Amino acid sequence: MTEQIVVVAAALRDARADGRGGPVTERLLAARRSAPPELAGRWELPGGKIEPGEQPEAALVRELRARNWAYGRNRWSASPAPGS
């Protein structure tokens, strides 16, 4: 039987106005992979595997912190996607 691996991922979006009446700029947080070689250069969203007994929200927070996806003193929380 194939082993099932459960993962979490986040789409972190930032939308800002330029303050001069121009259009809103939207950004999506992603990173380029460096390893393994067959995936190098591809884009990925923040996330990772859920540990045994871990809640998905806790896994996402752990993954974001472990890989320094969240910087500074910004407050954020993990919540399920609508319709999930």
Buried (B, 14 or more C-beta within 10 A) or exposed (E): EEEEEEEBEBEBEEEEEEEEEEEEEEEEBEEEEEEEEEEEEEEEEBBBEBEEEBEBEBBBBBBBEEEEBBEEEEEEEBEEEEEE
